């Protein structure tokens, strides 16, 4: 019983004392913001046909659908072209800022609003990756995804160094941003913009906004460290819970996809991969598709291998070596799908989801190499002298790599 009690206490301490997986959540943040940004930029010339006033899925049809499913979209607040352009530009801007890690908590909320507003406006636009992006944009709001590889991490490091030198550190941008977003939230609520919408999004928006206010007041007014420690514990619990949900969602996607494939006759006889390779809609490179499908043995191996990897992956999470091998296989498969079937954004979304399982050691090595490459580039331009590379800032204990 004593050993059991100690194990439970250690587990609780691990969940509450640190936000686990800082590198994994940073990669997920970068991956999904980059995926959405690239999609918005590629479709910029066709944005009005996809989500705007010129869309075949008209504003009236979208309004009728939203009235029945209570989905949230800011594009239903007005049917004017100016409002659409503003929302689209806001979605692009929030993607850029979230990618850079600038005010990640606030930008993750704006990013979620942009994703939901556009996708819920025209529900038939997408290739499957939009569903994953839709879910992950909500989950990211609850994570502390700016701990590393972000402008927030850089600002926090500079603030710690300034305090160590005895300097006073003040933040004017944060309260100003909080005030602007709060004004928009109050105006939307008072104007009845959330009427007929499900409670999930309004609760998230108000909850995050009020949590920021409490965080700031405690940081400025608390006379002891206990209130701030309590808020840190709550934030860590919420982060770790969201990280667990992201991992569970990835496992659920692969498990359901694999088990549904098992029930299909084409997957059972080993020919399923052949057919999408010869659909005009999924054949940007017909010659490459013909080359891959020319060998019946290869088609059979890829078909059975896809099913085996998807079904087996959730059961390999507790074996690091097997899990990493299957993870590499799935990422490679999605990269091939992006090229051969012409589904780059679906593949990017799935690769970003898979990244939550990447080993921390690998991510840190990649970060070190990127830092060294950046240092060499800046040195060649004469902007800075070459210096020894520094490991990415990691404010959390190393055991945060438990997701590996």
C-alpha positions as CSV (number, residue, x, y, z in Angstrom):
1,X,0.0,0.0,0.0
2,X,2.9,2.4,0.8
3,X,4.4,1.7,-2.6
4,X,1.1,2.4,-4.3
5,X,0.7,5.6,-2.4
6,X,4.1,6.8,-3.4
7,X,3.4,6.0,-7.1
8,X,0.1,7.9,-7.0
9,X,1.9,10.9,-5.3
10,X,4.7,10.8,-7.9
11,X,2.1,10.7,-10.7
12,X,0.2,13.7,-9.3
13,X,3.4,15.7,-8.8
14,X,4.4,15.0,-12.4
15,X,1.2,16.2,-13.8
16,X,1.0,19.3,-11.7
17,X,4.5,20.6,-11.4
18,X,5.3,21.0,-15.1
19,X,3.7,21.3,-18.5
20,X,4.8,18.1,-20.2
21,X,5.9,17.8,-23.8
22,X,7.1,21.4,-24.4
23,X,8.8,20.5,-27.7
24,X,6.0,18.3,-28.9
25,X,3.4,21.0,-28.3
26,X,5.6,23.5,-30.0
27,X,5.9,21.3,-33.1
28,X,2.1,20.8,-33.2
29,X,1.6,24.5,-32.9
30,X,4.1,25.2,-35.7
31,X,2.8,22.4,-37.9
32,X,-0.9,23.3,-37.7
33,X,-0.4,27.1,-38.0
34,X,1.9,26.5,-41.0
35,X,-0.6,24.1,-42.6
36,X,-3.5,26.6,-42.3
37,X,-1.3,29.5,-43.4
38,X,-0.1,27.7,-46.5
39,X,-3.7,26.7,-47.4
40,X,-5.0,30.3,-47.0
41,X,-2.2,31.7,-49.1
42,X,-2.6,29.1,-51.8
43,X,-6.3,29.7,-52.0
44,X,-6.1,33.5,-51.7
45,X,-7.1,34.1,-55.3
46,X,-10.1,31.8,-54.9
47,X,-11.1,32.8,-51.3
48,X,-14.4,34.4,-52.3
49,X,-15.5,31.2,-54.2
50,X,-14.5,29.0,-51.2
51,X,-15.8,31.0,-48.2
52,X,-16.9,34.4,-49.4
53,X,-19.9,36.1,-51.1
54,X,-19.2,34.3,-54.4
55,X,-19.3,30.8,-52.9
56,X,-21.7,28.2,-54.4
57,X,-22.6,27.5,-50.8
58,X,-24.4,30.8,-50.4
59,X,-24.8,32.9,-47.3
60,X,-28.4,31.9,-47.0
61,X,-27.6,28.2,-47.2
62,X,-24.9,28.6,-44.6
63,X,-27.2,30.4,-42.4
64,X,-29.8,27.7,-42.6
65,X,-27.3,25.0,-41.8
66,X,-25.8,26.9,-38.8
67,X,-29.3,27.4,-37.5
68,X,-29.7,23.7,-37.4
69,X,-26.3,22.6,-36.0
70,X,-25.5,25.7,-33.9
71,X,-21.9,25.9,-35.2
72,X,-19.8,29.0,-34.7
73,X,-18.6,31.2,-37.5
74,X,-17.9,34.9,-37.4
75,X,-18.7,35.1,-41.2
76,X,-22.4,34.9,-40.4
77,X,-22.3,38.2,-38.5
78,X,-22.4,40.0,-41.9
79,X,-22.7,39.1,-45.5
80,X,-20.7,42.1,-46.7
81,X,-17.5,41.6,-48.7
82,X,-15.5,43.9,-46.4
83,X,-16.3,41.8,-43.3
84,X,-15.3,38.6,-45.2
85,X,-11.9,40.2,-46.2
86,X,-11.3,41.3,-42.6
87,X,-11.9,37.8,-41.2
88,X,-9.8,36.2,-43.9
89,X,-6.9,38.6,-43.2
90,X,-7.3,38.0,-39.5
91,X,-7.0,34.3,-40.1
92,X,-3.8,34.8,-42.1
93,X,-2.3,37.1,-39.5
94,X,-3.1,34.9,-36.5
95,X,-1.6,31.9,-38.3
96,X,1.7,33.9,-38.9
97,X,1.8,35.1,-35.3
98,X,1.0,31.7,-33.8
99,X,3.7,30.1,-36.1
100,X,6.2,32.6,-34.7
101,X,5.0,32.1,-31.1
102,X,4.0,35.7,-30.4
103,X,1.5,35.9,-27.5
104,X,0.6,32.2,-28.1
105,X,-2.2,32.0,-25.7
106,X,-4.1,35.0,-27.3
107,X,-3.1,34.0,-30.8
108,X,-4.2,30.4,-30.3
109,X,-7.7,31.8,-29.5
110,X,-7.8,34.1,-32.6
111,X,-6.4,31.2,-34.7
112,X,-9.3,29.0,-33.5
113,X,-11.8,31.7,-34.3
114,X,-10.3,32.0,-37.8
115,X,-10.4,28.3,-38.5
116,X,-13.9,27.8,-37.2
117,X,-15.2,30.9,-39.0
118,X,-14.0,29.8,-42.4
119,X,-14.6,26.0,-42.2
120,X,-18.1,26.3,-40.7
121,X,-19.0,28.9,-43.3
122,X,-18.5,26.3,-46.1
123,X,-18.5,22.8,-44.7
124,X,-17.9,21.0,-47.9
125,X,-14.5,22.6,-48.6
126,X,-11.7,20.3,-47.5
127,X,-9.9,17.0,-48.0
128,X,-10.1,15.4,-44.6
129,X,-7.2,17.4,-43.1
130,X,-9.7,20.2,-42.4
131,X,-11.4,18.0,-39.8
132,X,-8.1,17.4,-38.0
133,X,-7.3,21.1,-38.1
134,X,-10.7,21.9,-36.8
135,X,-10.3,19.8,-33.7
136,X,-6.6,20.7,-33.1
137,X,-7.3,24.4,-33.3
138,X,-9.6,24.0,-30.2
139,X,-7.2,21.8,-28.3
140,X,-4.2,24.2,-28.9
141,X,-6.1,26.9,-26.9
142,X,-5.6,24.8,-23.7
143,X,-1.9,24.1,-24.2
144,X,1.2,26.1,-23.2
145,X,2.5,25.7,-26.7
146,X,4.9,28.6,-26.5
147,X,7.4,27.3,-24.0
148,X,10.1,26.7,-26.6
149,X,10.8,27.8,-30.2
150,X,8.7,30.9,-29.9
151,X,9.0,34.7,-29.4
152,X,7.3,34.2,-26.1
153,X,10.2,32.0,-24.9
154,X,12.7,34.5,-26.1
155,X,10.8,37.3,-24.3
156,X,10.6,35.3,-21.1
157,X,14.4,34.6,-21.2
158,X,15.2,38.3,-21.8
159,X,12.9,39.2,-18.9
160,X,14.6,36.8,-16.5
161,X,18.0,38.1,-17.5
162,X,16.8,41.7,-16.9
163,X,15.4,40.8,-13.5
164,X,18.7,39.1,-12.6
165,X,20.5,42.4,-13.4
166,X,18.0,44.2,-11.1
167,X,16.1,45.9,-13.9
168,X,12.4,46.5,-13.8
169,X,10.4,44.6,-16.4
170,X,7.0,45.8,-17.6
171,X,4.7,44.5,-20.3
172,X,2.5,47.0,-22.0
173,X,1.6,44.9,-25.1
174,X,-0.1,42.1,-23.1
175,X,-2.6,44.3,-21.3
176,X,-3.3,46.3,-24.5
177,X,-3.9,43.1,-26.5
178,X,-6.1,41.8,-23.7
179,X,-8.1,45.1,-23.7
180,X,-8.6,45.0,-27.5
181,X,-9.8,41.4,-27.6
182,X,-12.0,42.0,-24.5
183,X,-13.7,44.9,-26.2
184,X,-14.3,42.8,-29.3
185,X,-15.7,40.0,-27.1
186,X,-18.0,42.3,-25.1
187,X,-19.2,43.9,-28.3
188,X,-20.0,40.5,-29.9
189,X,-21.8,39.3,-26.8
190,X,-23.8,42.5,-26.3
191,X,-24.7,42.5,-30.0
192,X,-26.2,39.0,-29.8
193,X,-23.6,37.5,-32.1
194,X,-23.5,34.4,-30.1
195,X,-27.3,33.8,-30.1
196,X,-28.1,30.5,-31.6
197,X,-24.5,29.3,-31.3
198,X,-23.5,26.3,-29.1
199,X,-22.0,27.2,-25.7
200,X,-18.6,25.7,-26.4
201,X,-16.9,28.6,-28.3
202,X,-18.4,31.4,-26.2
203,X,-17.4,29.6,-23.0
204,X,-13.8,29.1,-24.3
205,X,-13.5,32.8,-25.3
206,X,-14.8,34.2,-22.1
207,X,-13.0,31.6,-20.0
208,X,-9.6,32.4,-21.5
209,X,-10.1,36.1,-21.4
210,X,-11.1,36.1,-17.7
211,X,-8.2,33.7,-16.9
212,X,-5.8,36.2,-18.4
213,X,-7.2,38.9,-16.2
214,X,-6.8,36.8,-13.1
215,X,-3.3,35.8,-14.1
216,X,-2.3,39.4,-14.5
217,X,-3.9,40.6,-11.3
218,X,-2.2,37.8,-9.3
219,X,1.1,38.5,-10.9
220,X,0.9,42.2,-10.0
221,X,-1.0,42.3,-6.7
222,X,-0.3,39.0,-4.9
223,X,2.0,39.5,-1.8
224,X,3.1,35.9,-1.6
225,X,4.0,33.3,-4.2
226,X,1.3,30.8,-3.3
227,X,-1.5,32.3,-5.6
228,X,0.9,32.3,-8.6
229,X,2.0,28.7,-7.8
230,X,-1.7,27.7,-7.7
231,X,-2.4,29.3,-11.1
232,X,0.7,27.5,-12.5
233,X,-0.5,24.2,-11.2
234,X,-4.0,24.7,-12.8
235,X,-2.4,25.8,-16.1
236,X,-0.1,22.7,-16.1
237,X,-3.1,20.4,-15.4
238,X,-5.1,22.0,-18.2
239,X,-2.1,21.8,-20.6
240,X,-1.3,18.1,-19.7
241,X,-5.0,17.2,-20.1
242,X,-5.1,18.9,-23.6
243,X,-1.9,17.1,-24.5
244,X,-3.4,13.8,-23.5
245,X,-6.5,14.6,-25.6
246,X,-4.4,15.4,-28.7
247,X,-2.5,12.1,-28.3
248,X,-5.8,10.2,-27.8
249,X,-7.3,11.9,-30.8
250,X,-4.4,10.8,-33.0
251,X,-4.7,7.2,-31.8
252,X,-8.4,7.3,-32.4
253,X,-8.0,8.5,-36.0
254,X,-5.6,5.7,-36.8
255,X,-7.4,3.0,-35.0
256,X,-10.8,3.8,-36.6
257,X,-9.2,4.2,-40.0
258,X,-7.4,0.9,-39.7
259,X,-10.4,-1.1,-38.4
260,X,-12.7,0.3,-41.1
261,X,-10.1,-0.7,-43.7
262,X,-10.0,-4.2,-42.4
263,X,-13.8,-4.5,-43.1
264,X,-13.4,-3.5,-46.8
265,X,-13.0,-6.2,-49.4
266,X,-10.5,-4.2,-51.4
267,X,-8.2,-3.9,-48.4
268,X,-8.7,-7.6,-47.6
269,X,-7.6,-8.7,-51.1
270,X,-4.7,-6.2,-51.2
271,X,-5.8,-4.1,-54.1
272,X,-7.2,-1.0,-52.4
273,X,-4.2,1.3,-53.0
274,X,-4.4,0.7,-56.8
275,X,-7.7,2.5,-57.3
276,X,-7.0,6.0,-55.9
277,X,-3.8,6.0,-58.0
278,X,-5.9,5.9,-61.1
279,X,-8.6,8.5,-60.3
280,X,-8.2,11.7,-62.3
281,X,-8.9,13.9,-59.3
282,X,-6.1,12.3,-57.3
283,X,-3.6,12.0,-60.1
284,X,-1.4,15.1,-60.4
285,X,1.4,12.9,-61.7
286,X,-0.1,10.1,-63.8
287,X,3.3,8.7,-64.8
288,X,4.4,8.4,-61.2
289,X,1.0,6.7,-60.2
290,X,1.4,4.3,-63.1
291,X,5.0,3.5,-62.0
292,X,3.9,2.8,-58.4
293,X,0.9,0.6,-59.4
294,X,2.8,-1.3,-62.1
295,X,3.9,-3.9,-59.5
296,X,1.1,-6.0,-58.0
297,X,3.4,-7.1,-55.3
298,X,4.2,-3.5,-54.3
299,X,0.5,-2.6,-54.3
300,X,-0.3,-5.5,-52.1
301,X,2.5,-4.7,-49.6
302,X,1.5,-1.1,-49.4
303,X,-2.1,-2.0,-48.9
304,X,-1.5,-4.5,-46.1
305,X,1.3,-2.4,-44.6
306,X,-1.0,0.6,-44.3
307,X,-3.7,-1.4,-42.4
308,X,-1.1,-3.1,-40.1
309,X,0.6,0.2,-39.2
310,X,-2.7,2.1,-38.5
311,X,-4.2,-0.7,-36.4
312,X,-1.0,-1.5,-34.5
313,X,0.2,2.1,-33.8
314,X,-2.0,2.7,-30.6
315,X,-0.7,-0.5,-29.1
316,X,2.9,0.4,-29.6
317,X,3.0,3.6,-27.5
318,X,4.6,1.9,-24.5
319,X,7.4,0.4,-26.7
320,X,9.5,3.4,-27.7
321,X,11.5,1.7,-30.5
322,X,8.5,0.1,-32.2
323,X,6.5,3.3,-31.8
324,X,9.2,5.4,-33.4
325,X,9.6,2.9,-36.3
326,X,5.8,3.0,-37.0
327,X,5.8,6.8,-36.6
328,X,8.5,7.1,-39.2
329,X,6.5,4.8,-41.5
330,X,3.3,6.8,-41.1
331,X,5.0,10.2,-41.7
332,X,6.7,8.8,-44.8
333,X,3.3,7.5,-46.0
334,X,1.7,10.9,-45.6
335,X,4.6,12.5,-47.5
336,X,4.0,10.1,-50.4
337,X,0.3,10.8,-50.3
338,X,1.0,14.5,-50.5
339,X,3.0,14.1,-53.7
340,X,1.4,11.1,-55.5
341,X,-2.3,11.9,-54.7
342,X,-2.0,15.6,-54.6
343,X,-3.2,16.1,-51.0
344,X,-0.5,18.3,-49.4
345,X,-2.6,19.9,-46.7
346,X,-4.2,16.7,-45.6
347,X,-0.7,15.2,-45.3
348,X,0.7,18.2,-43.5
349,X,-2.2,18.1,-41.0
350,X,-1.6,14.4,-40.3
351,X,2.2,14.8,-40.0
352,X,1.6,17.7,-37.5
353,X,-0.6,15.4,-35.5
354,X,1.9,12.6,-35.6
355,X,4.6,15.0,-34.3
356,X,3.1,14.9,-30.8
357,X,4.7,11.4,-30.5
358,X,8.2,12.4,-31.7
359,X,11.0,11.8,-29.1
360,X,12.2,14.8,-27.2
361,X,15.8,14.0,-27.9
362,X,15.2,14.1,-31.6
363,X,13.4,17.4,-31.4
364,X,16.2,19.0,-29.4
365,X,18.8,17.8,-31.8
366,X,16.8,19.3,-34.7
367,X,16.5,22.5,-32.7
368,X,20.2,22.6,-32.1
369,X,20.9,22.1,-35.8
370,X,18.5,24.8,-36.7
371,X,20.1,27.2,-34.3
372,X,23.6,26.4,-35.6
373,X,22.4,26.9,-39.2
374,X,20.8,30.2,-38.3
375,X,24.0,31.3,-36.6
376,X,26.1,30.5,-39.6
377,X,23.7,32.4,-41.9
378,X,23.8,35.5,-39.7
379,X,27.6,35.2,-39.4
380,X,28.0,35.1,-43.2
381,X,25.9,38.2,-43.5
382,X,28.1,40.0,-41.0
383,X,25.2,40.7,-38.6
384,X,26.7,38.7,-35.7
385,X,29.9,36.9,-34.9
386,X,29.9,33.1,-34.9
387,X,29.3,31.7,-31.5
388,X,28.8,28.3,-29.8
389,X,25.2,27.1,-30.3
390,X,22.9,27.2,-27.4
391,X,20.2,24.7,-26.8
392,X,16.7,25.9,-27.1
393,X,15.2,27.4,-24.0
394,X,13.4,24.8,-22.0
395,X,11.9,26.1,-18.7
396,X,10.5,22.7,-17.8
397,X,12.1,19.6,-16.3
398,X,13.5,17.0,-18.7
399,X,10.9,14.5,-17.7
400,X,8.5,16.4,-19.9
401,X,9.7,14.1,-22.7
402,X,7.3,11.4,-21.4
403,X,5.4,11.6,-24.7
404,X,8.4,10.2,-26.5
